Amino acid sequence: MPRVQPDPQNYEPTPKFALVGRADAGRLLTIMAAGFGTTVIFTRLYLVLTGYPQIGNGTYHIAHALFGGLLLVFASLIMLLYANRGVLTLGAVLAGVGTGLFVDEIGKFITRTNDYFFPLAAPLIYIIFMLVVLVARYAANIRPDNPHEKLLTAIDALPDLVNGNVTREEISELEDLLEESRKHESSAGLAAVLHDYLASHPELTARRLHRRPKILVGLAVAERYLLPKRVVRSLLVAVLFLHVVWSFTRLGLTAAFAAGIGATSLPLRELLDPAAIDSHSTAIAWFGTIAAEAVAVLLYVHALYQLTLRDDWEGIRSAIWATMVSLTAVNALSSYFHQFVTVIAALGEGALLLMLLRYRVRFGPR
């Protein structure tokens, strides 16, 4: 392909602070979100099981938010110092763990009494976590859409290319990015040089490159033969039915609690976190939870009806929306009352959402 030479008179430099998305931003933010959520869960579980121990003495109390802040600083330092993908992955892990340790103590930051058990803390932690997850999902869909961004994305991959830490698929994507960049006069010269260099140094593309791991190939084959559409669809219907039952049960219990606010005779009252029972915000949280759960229940019932009797894809779409409502609104509000029940529910609904998305990817209309 003939090279396009840049014309200095028509060259328009990109603004210094123009934002160009990283090609692997979705992967890195997903790792951070996983570290964040896992750290909060295990930190709170550890504190409950050990009786909330403290590091310090009569004068000092070293909160775990301090360790979280130090991990965030360390993550920033290594990502600013080094330029290979492994360091970015390590930085994402440390950033997730540090954020989890820091945000876990949000109750102390928003109350005059430094109340770690303040009931509003759990919903705020959950909302922050979901925002990180949503940003990660947004980042996963970012693709370079002009030659300049494609050239910058290709340059960003060069350190791993030199170190041989790339797959054959990534080499192919890199070649495509450079080929597209050569079509624009502002990026043609550098893109052509990089493309020629890649073509003239086959040892870079041959060293330490690997195909798709055999275990992933084996899992894909097993999925294809052991989980055909008929089996997966039946499994989804069963799981959705159980989730409808669970959602109705949770809605009924929430309504029962709301009707008995302040009553000490409710046997189920002991399931609540004590600090959340008589708070001034309790009534708002009760009725907000009821409204959000009712919407989720209606969507789940509609999804189950569509999936069993009418339109598969309308049912899958409705089930995805129902799960998103439950993961975001319902769990954020219900975590005000009991954080660990919410964590269990969120894990189950996260697994359901992955099942729905995988079904759509495998069997959905192209």
PyMOL commands that set and color helices and strands:
alter all, ss='L'
color gray80, all
select helices_A, chain A and resi 25-50+64-81+85-103+106-109+121-140+147-156+158-163+168-181+188-200+202-206+214-226+229-259+267-271+274-276+282-309+312-334+339-363
alter helices_A, ss='H'
color red, helices_A
deselect
rebuild
show_as cartoon
